[in-house]
Amino acid sequence: MKNITISEEAYNEFKGFLEENSIVDFNIRINFAGSACSGPVFNISVSETTENDVVEKVNDISFIIEKNLIDEFGGFIIISTNENDGRGLSLKPVIAPEGGCGGSCNGCH
């Protein structure tokens, strides 16, 4: 099963972002950072693997994801700035939870 979907354009942009930020270790962990009005929020960090992780290598980059995040979100899609209508690189879950904030956020209504 493919846990990371990334176009060549998005891969090149993402790798360029890592290099611009002097990241030389391409072991990139996808982290769940909480929920917002628009749904789940994720971030990335340089990391090592643990026994609870799945690693998917795409060219030079190893994406590290906790197994429970794959179970919950079905994997991840990374889209380029161009694919994201000029709004920058984006990381999205394959399975997006329904309903956004569920009434718990101000400004969602």
Contacts in CASP RR format, 6 or more apart in sequence:
PFRMAT RR
TARGET T0000
AUTHOR 0000-0000-0000
METHOD contacts of the structure
MODEL  1
MKNITISEEAYNEFKGFLEENSIVDFNIRINFAGSACSGPVFNISVSETT
ENDVVEKVNDISFIIEKNLIDEFGGFIIISTNENDGRGLSLKPVIAPEGG
CGGSCNGCH
2 56 0 8 1.000
3 54 0 8 1.000
3 56 0 8 1.000
3 63 0 8 1.000
3 65 0 8 1.000
3 70 0 8 1.000
3 74 0 8 1.000
3 75 0 8 1.000
3 76 0 8 1.000
4 56 0 8 1.000
4 58 0 8 1.000
4 63 0 8 1.000
4 65 0 8 1.000
4 75 0 8 1.000
4 76 0 8 1.000
4 77 0 8 1.000
4 78 0 8 1.000
5 75 0 8 1.000
5 76 0 8 1.000
5 77 0 8 1.000
5 78 0 8 1.000
5 94 0 8 1.000
6 14 0 8 1.000
6 58 0 8 1.000
6 77 0 8 1.000
6 78 0 8 1.000
7 79 0 8 1.000
7 80 0 8 1.000
7 83 0 8 1.000
9 80 0 8 1.000
9 82 0 8 1.000
9 83 0 8 1.000
10 78 0 8 1.000
10 79 0 8 1.000
10 80 0 8 1.000
10 83 0 8 1.000
10 89 0 8 1.000
11 58 0 8 1.000
11 59 0 8 1.000
11 61 0 8 1.000
11 78 0 8 1.000
13 80 0 8 1.000
13 81 0 8 1.000
13 89 0 8 1.000
14 61 0 8 1.000
14 78 0 8 1.000
14 80 0 8 1.000
14 89 0 8 1.000
15 26 0 8 1.000
15 59 0 8 1.000
15 60 0 8 1.000
15 61 0 8 1.000
17 89 0 8 1.000
18 26 0 8 1.000
18 28 0 8 1.000
18 61 0 8 1.000
23 46 0 8 1.000
25 46 0 8 1.000
26 60 0 8 1.000
26 61 0 8 1.000
26 62 0 8 1.000
27 46 0 8 1.000
27 47 0 8 1.000
27 48 0 8 1.000
27 49 0 8 1.000
27 62 0 8 1.000
27 64 0 8 1.000
28 44 0 8 1.000
28 45 0 8 1.000
28 46 0 8 1.000
28 47 0 8 1.000
28 61 0 8 1.000
28 62 0 8 1.000
28 63 0 8 1.000
28 64 0 8 1.000
29 44 0 8 1.000
29 45 0 8 1.000
29 46 0 8 1.000
29 47 0 8 1.000
29 53 0 8 1.000
29 63 0 8 1.000
29 64 0 8 1.000
29 65 0 8 1.000
30 42 0 8 1.000
30 43 0 8 1.000
30 44 0 8 1.000
30 63 0 8 1.000
30 64 0 8 1.000
30 65 0 8 1.000
30 69 0 8 1.000
30 76 0 8 1.000
30 91 0 8 1.000
31 42 0 8 1.000
31 43 0 8 1.000
31 44 0 8 1.000
31 45 0 8 1.000
32 40 0 8 1.000
32 41 0 8 1.000
32 42 0 8 1.000
32 66 0 8 1.000
32 69 0 8 1.000
33 41 0 8 1.000
33 42 0 8 1.000
33 43 0 8 1.000
34 40 0 8 1.000
34 41 0 8 1.000
35 41 0 8 1.000
35 97 0 8 1.000
35 100 0 8 1.000
35 101 0 8 1.000
36 101 0 8 1.000
36 105 0 8 1.000
37 100 0 8 1.000
37 101 0 8 1.000
37 105 0 8 1.000
37 107 0 8 1.000
37 108 0 8 1.000
38 100 0 8 1.000
39 96 0 8 1.000
39 97 0 8 1.000
39 99 0 8 1.000
39 100 0 8 1.000
39 101 0 8 1.000
40 73 0 8 1.000
40 93 0 8 1.000
40 96 0 8 1.000
40 97 0 8 1.000
42 76 0 8 1.000
42 91 0 8 1.000
42 93 0 8 1.000
44 91 0 8 1.000
47 64 0 8 1.000
48 64 0 8 1.000
49 55 0 8 1.000
49 64 0 8 1.000
52 66 0 8 1.000
52 67 0 8 1.000
52 68 0 8 1.000
53 64 0 8 1.000
53 65 0 8 1.000
53 66 0 8 1.000
53 67 0 8 1.000
54 64 0 8 1.000
54 65 0 8 1.000
54 66 0 8 1.000
54 67 0 8 1.000
54 70 0 8 1.000
55 62 0 8 1.000
55 63 0 8 1.000
55 64 0 8 1.000
55 65 0 8 1.000
56 62 0 8 1.000
56 63 0 8 1.000
56 65 0 8 1.000
57 63 0 8 1.000
63 76 0 8 1.000
65 75 0 8 1.000
65 76 0 8 1.000
69 75 0 8 1.000
72 95 0 8 1.000
73 93 0 8 1.000
73 94 0 8 1.000
73 95 0 8 1.000
73 96 0 8 1.000
74 93 0 8 1.000
74 94 0 8 1.000
74 95 0 8 1.000
75 93 0 8 1.000
75 94 0 8 1.000
75 95 0 8 1.000
76 91 0 8 1.000
76 92 0 8 1.000
76 93 0 8 1.000
76 94 0 8 1.000
77 91 0 8 1.000
77 92 0 8 1.000
77 93 0 8 1.000
77 94 0 8 1.000
78 89 0 8 1.000
78 90 0 8 1.000
78 91 0 8 1.000
78 92 0 8 1.000
79 89 0 8 1.000
79 90 0 8 1.000
79 92 0 8 1.000
80 88 0 8 1.000
80 89 0 8 1.000
81 87 0 8 1.000
81 88 0 8 1.000
81 89 0 8 1.000
84 90 0 8 1.000
100 108 0 8 1.000
101 108 0 8 1.000
102 108 0 8 1.000
103 109 0 8 1.000
END
